[in-house]
Amino acid sequence: MDILKLLLVFAVIITVIAMKKPLLIATTIASVVIVVLYQLPMDTAGAAIWKGLTSQTTIDSLLVLYTITFLQRMMEKRHQLAGCQEALNGLFNNRRVNVSLAPFLLGCLPAASTVLVCGPIVRGSVGDELDTTEKAAITSYFRHISESFLPTYTSIFIAIGLSGGAVSVSSFVLAMLPMVAALFLTGYLVYLRRIPRDTGMVPDRSKGEYARLFFQSTWPIFLAILLILCLKQMKVWMVVIVCTVINFFVNKFSFREIVPFFRSAFEGRLMLNTWMIMVFKDLLAATGVITLLPEAFSHLPIPTFVVFALISFFGAVVAGSQAIIVLAMPMAMAALDGAPALSMFILFMSMNYVAMQISPTHICLTLCAEDYRVPLGSMIAKTMPMVLVFTAISFAYYFCLRAMGL
């Protein structure tokens, strides 16, 4: 019964979005529906709402959003994003490379707001070859490829830790490389091949000069990635502030130049959406429905690997990547009973990744849809063909790994 209620909650979100209403309204209505359907006591609902509004995770997300947007304003002021696109044109003279490689590299920074930096590069490279919703879909899709395998992302190192030593960081990253290639191939087959290769640019500099321009245009982001890798105790927003201060001096900003950014970096709609998504997620968690998923799927007459693939997928859609990993990864490893774990682990994480590309609770998707001014539901619909192809590849890869005894 609780699972049916859960389906009804998501049906409400889909219906409201289909009516062209903002995600903020959809999640607000869905949150009210959660309280009513699950008959949450007022103190429980109040505690969940307060947690969603004030938890450290929420505050950190808002600070990262603000600081990344501030840094983006500075990079735009010095034409660094335009310089990045020019550098990629000079290095590869291939619009498809610009659209896929730039978001992938920038996505190595584990911050949702990075998608806002990717948007201008993708829009400038794609032009009119794809519609606005398709541009939003590929921006989100390629920005998240790095999230599928890099251990800089919290969900990955938590999952590896919960494997009980059955999977190491090196074995996971190595085994995921074919899947990373599959993600790029999938994006190419569905959308990139429709974009002409040639940029129309006639290079007037050497490759070395364009490489230097690429570094000059993107160094604040890559410095942030390096600091996050080296200083794991620092929060992402703190790292971004450090890079912003360095950028202030390196690019010789004046205080008069940056004063307007303190206000323009405050994106009210994006912050309200972020807040409401956090409230929605914590209300769902308060119902306890996520803990019922393993039991619900375990009764289905299907193989174990399919059961955990479904648990990973639906659990991530409902509660987010980390929540279902913490809940179900130990069970998945225990169910193997000593059998090789890598194939199951890769399938579990691939389905977890797939779910996050279409989940309305994924903040990055909300930010991307808002940046492009398109409905979240429409963007997810355009993402679905890539997700379905990658899902099929994930199961095929699982059988390959099993055949190899992994």
HURA-V626049 format. One record per residue. N is the residue number from 1. PSI is psi in radians with two decimals (* if undefined). OMEGA is omega as a letter, one per 30 degrees, with the letter a starting at -180 (NA if undefined). Layout:
n=[N	N]
psi=[PSI	PSI]
omega=[OMEGA	OMEGA]
This chain:
n=[1	2	3	4	5	6	7	8	9	10	11	12	13	14	15	16	17	18	19	20	21	22	23	24	25	26	27	28	29	30	31	32	33	34	35	36	37	38	39	40	41	42	43	44	45	46	47	48	49	50	51	52	53	54	55	56	57	58	59	60	61	62	63	64	65	66	67	68	69	70	71	72	73	74	75	76	77	78	79	80	81	82	83	84	85	86	87	88	89	90	91	92	93	94	95	96	97	98	99	100	101	102	103	104	105	106	107	108	109	110	111	112	113	114	115	116	117	118	119	120	121	122	123	124	125	126	127	128	129	130	131	132	133	134	135	136	137	138	139	140	141	142	143	144	145	146	147	148	149	150	151	152	153	154	155	156	157	158	159	160	161	162	163	164	165	166	167	168	169	170	171	172	173	174	175	176	177	178	179	180	181	182	183	184	185	186	187	188	189	190	191	192	193	194	195	196	197	198	199	200	201	202	203	204	205	206	207	208	209	210	211	212	213	214	215	216	217	218	219	220	221	222	223	224	225	226	227	228	229	230	231	232	233	234	235	236	237	238	239	240	241	242	243	244	245	246	247	248	249	250	251	252	253	254	255	256	257	258	259	260	261	262	263	264	265	266	267	268	269	270	271	272	273	274	275	276	277	278	279	280	281	282	283	284	285	286	287	288	289	290	291	292	293	294	295	296	297	298	299	300	301	302	303	304	305	306	307	308	309	310	311	312	313	314	315	316	317	318	319	320	321	322	323	324	325	326	327	328	329	330	331	332	333	334	335	336	337	338	339	340	341	342	343	344	345	346	347	348	349	350	351	352	353	354	355	356	357	358	359	360	361	362	363	364	365	366	367	368	369	370	371	372	373	374	375	376	377	378	379	380	381	382	383	384	385	386	387	388	389	390	391	392	393	394	395	396	397	398	399	400	401	402	403	404	405	406]
psi=[-0.74	-0.60	-0.68	-0.68	-0.70	-0.77	-0.66	-0.69	-0.81	-0.51	-0.64	-0.79	-0.83	-0.72	-0.79	-0.72	-0.68	-0.41	0.19	0.46	2.64	2.71	-0.58	-0.76	-0.72	-0.81	-0.54	-0.81	-0.75	-0.61	-0.72	-0.73	-0.70	-0.85	-0.72	-0.87	-0.77	0.01	0.87	2.28	2.63	-0.65	-0.65	-0.81	-0.74	-0.73	-0.70	-0.73	-0.77	-0.71	-0.76	-0.59	-0.54	-0.01	2.78	-0.62	-0.76	-0.84	-0.75	-0.71	-0.74	-0.66	-0.69	-0.75	-0.80	-0.82	-0.68	-0.72	-0.68	-0.81	-0.66	-0.73	-0.71	-0.72	-0.63	-0.67	-0.64	0.24	0.58	-0.63	-0.70	-0.64	-0.63	-0.80	-0.73	-0.71	-0.76	-0.67	-0.77	-0.60	-0.71	-0.42	0.79	1.94	-0.55	-0.64	-0.76	-0.81	-0.58	-0.77	-0.77	-0.89	-0.62	-0.84	-0.77	-0.50	-0.19	-0.33	2.01	1.21	2.29	-0.62	-0.21	-0.50	-0.44	-0.48	-0.58	-0.59	-0.91	-0.62	-0.79	-0.79	-0.73	-0.54	-0.64	-0.68	-2.29	0.21	-0.48	2.72	3.00	-0.70	-0.67	-0.65	-0.75	-0.75	-0.79	-0.51	-0.87	-0.76	-0.91	-0.52	-0.49	-0.04	-0.71	-0.47	-0.23	-0.34	-0.26	2.21	0.11	-0.30	2.33	-0.75	-0.58	-0.83	-0.41	-0.79	-0.76	-0.70	-0.63	-0.12	-0.12	0.53	-0.05	-0.44	2.27	2.90	-0.81	-0.74	-0.63	-0.88	-0.77	-0.76	-0.42	-0.24	-0.74	-0.57	-0.59	-0.76	-0.66	-0.63	-0.77	-0.75	-0.72	-0.80	-0.64	-0.83	-0.66	-0.74	-0.79	-0.62	-0.25	-0.17	2.21	2.51	-0.90	2.33	-0.24	0.07	2.42	1.87	2.32	0.22	2.97	2.86	-0.64	-0.69	-0.66	-0.62	-0.69	-0.69	-0.68	-0.76	-0.78	-0.51	-0.47	-0.01	-0.58	-0.67	-0.77	-0.49	-0.71	-0.75	-0.79	-0.76	-0.65	-0.69	-0.66	-0.55	1.22	-0.29	-0.27	2.41	2.70	-0.75	-0.55	-0.73	-0.75	-0.65	-0.76	-0.80	-0.59	-0.75	-0.78	-0.73	-0.60	-0.77	-0.72	-0.76	0.21	0.95	2.67	2.78	-0.57	-0.62	-0.68	-0.24	-0.78	-0.41	-0.47	-0.55	-0.78	-0.41	-0.22	1.64	1.67	-0.79	-0.73	-0.70	-0.70	-0.73	-0.76	-0.81	-0.81	-0.61	-0.70	-0.71	-0.80	-0.79	-0.71	-0.54	-0.73	-0.74	-0.63	-0.42	-0.40	0.13	-0.50	-0.55	-0.24	-0.30	-0.83	-0.76	-0.69	-0.76	-0.45	-0.35	-0.08	2.48	1.09	2.81	2.75	-0.73	-0.56	-0.67	-0.88	-0.48	-0.74	-0.73	-0.79	-0.79	-1.00	-0.60	-0.70	-0.68	-0.73	-0.89	-0.07	2.86	-0.93	-0.70	-0.82	-0.51	-0.83	-0.69	-0.81	-0.38	-0.79	-0.65	-0.70	-0.74	-0.68	-0.60	-0.35	-0.43	0.86	-0.15	2.79	2.37	-0.33	-0.75	-0.78	-0.73	-0.81	-0.75	-0.76	-0.83	-0.57	-0.74	-0.59	-0.76	-0.80	-0.77	-0.68	-0.28	-0.19	0.14	2.25	-0.18	0.01	2.00	-0.70	-0.72	-0.71	-0.80	-0.74	-0.79	-0.71	-0.69	-0.70	-0.09	0.83	2.69	2.42	-0.72	-0.68	-0.70	-0.74	-0.70	-0.67	-0.40	-0.46	-0.76	-0.71	-0.70	-0.73	-0.73	-0.79	-0.61	-0.79	-0.73	-0.66	-0.76	-0.66	-0.71	-0.63	-0.82	-0.59	-0.81	-0.69	-0.70	-0.48	0.01	0.48	*]
omega=[l	l	l	l	l	l	l	l	a	l	l	l	a	a	a	l	l	l	l	l	l	l	l	l	a	a	l	l	a	l	l	l	l	a	a	a	a	l	l	l	a	a	l	l	l	l	l	l	l	l	l	a	a	a	l	l	l	a	l	l	a	l	l	l	a	a	l	l	l	l	l	l	l	a	l	a	l	l	a	l	l	l	l	l	l	a	l	l	a	a	a	a	a	a	l	l	l	a	a	a	a	l	l	a	l	l	l	l	a	l	a	a	l	a	l	l	a	a	a	l	a	a	a	a	a	a	a	a	l	l	a	a	l	l	l	a	a	l	l	a	a	l	a	a	l	a	a	a	a	a	l	l	a	a	a	a	l	a	l	l	a	l	l	l	a	a	l	l	a	a	l	a	a	a	a	a	l	l	l	l	l	l	l	a	l	l	l	a	a	a	a	a	l	a	l	a	a	l	a	a	l	a	l	l	l	l	l	l	l	l	l	l	l	l	a	a	a	a	l	l	a	l	l	l	a	a	l	l	a	a	a	l	l	l	a	a	l	l	a	l	l	a	l	l	l	l	l	a	a	a	l	l	l	l	l	a	a	a	l	a	a	l	a	l	l	a	a	a	a	a	l	l	l	l	a	l	l	l	l	a	a	l	l	l	a	l	a	a	a	a	a	a	l	a	a	a	a	a	a	a	a	a	a	a	l	l	a	l	l	l	a	a	a	l	l	l	a	a	a	a	a	a	a	l	l	a	a	a	l	l	l	l	l	a	a	l	l	l	l	a	a	a	l	a	a	l	l	a	l	l	l	l	l	a	a	l	a	a	l	l	a	a	a	a	l	a	a	l	l	a	a	a	l	l	l	a	l	l	l	l	l	l	a	l	l	l	a	l	a	l	l	l	a	l	l	l	l	a	l	l	l	l	l	l	a	NA]
